[in-house]
């Protein structure tokens, strides 16, 4: 049965609505960045640019880094935007826009986020780069999709909630693993651990300005939580939805973040651009060596 046009919006130029990409314009390897200006920063390393476009906060370019064809796409901030981006990337790859039906042959994308984040361990200082083996979602995105509980670690979720005194009126956090193949390719270059993805920058990450918090002191409890040798190392705002939706849709996903602040030491690095450049160069070198 064809997908109704109200559910899958295709533009007059044959692209999907939000990210504005046509099937031939999308590479099998996709780098996601939050900041639209970081698309150009990455693509200055490319040999050639084939296609480019922008719509709202979604800026993108597809081209070649050495022999590897890559699409770089900005997502904006937050797991709500990731819900749009992951579903639309998958649609571009796996739905026939003319017939409005799912293709018989599934295309598996490699999706790698390059971002910034704040550390939650004293020993992970600004200037470090974290490769997230797992993402712990404080957001509710996964809960809106039917899914096999096997993609999550219920024991980790339960022990974490008990450890921090999780507020009962909030949605249950969910833990999802990165792509083992991608993680193994990147892990030796960076620090690794569990990353929290928060659905906001202030209260959801335990920051208090004028509003009181539902879980005051949560950031004092998180650093001491360890489950099966896994500790939580940083906060960011997109990885959990990337991992969850990629697992459900059959794609490989990994999040890599430059540490620009340490939430335990209360420090912030205003000069983090050099580390971002190092993260980009190191990641592109690894991506270039990945099997297609």
C-alpha angles and dihedrals in degrees: 000000000000119000109251116248090239089064098042112033115202120188127226090262092055098257130127112262111247105031092031097216127143121212095255090051096059122088122211089241115061128187114201122203129176098216115067090213090061090067090069091041091058096039094056083078093057123104093216140002116220103177138004140174147150139213121175108317092341107101118167145173131186120202146117129291100194102310097337120100110217137175116211113199132178115221104184117227130317145026091274089066090045089057087060096042099047095045092047095046089052091047092052089051101038111024125076103229094200096051093030089223135119111265118246092231115062120221115210114212128203106225119189123178119207109193149134130262148164123256123237098193125073093227095056101082131188109282093044120119120219127207108199113225089179135016121213108204119213086176124089099228098111092049090067092062130070106243145165108259087221090081088066135061104231094180092055091047093050096047091046092053091050092047096053098033095246112214108249094221092063126085117265114266115242128212119210128176126233122239105289091214094053094041092052090051093053107028098090092056097054146027113274138202144105117322125203115221110204126197091225144021102238122030096016088056094044096257115146122198110149101329120080117237131242090221108028113188095022091130090057089058102041098071093060095051113108126167121182090341093308118125130184110249109173151003126237135147113238115035101089095057090044091054096041098047092041090053091050094044097043103251133130115244139182135171123212121182138185112227108235098164140027111218093193095051092037092231132140128195113220091183100060098127094094090056091049089053090051091048091052096047094045093046094048090051091053093044091050090057095049119110114254 
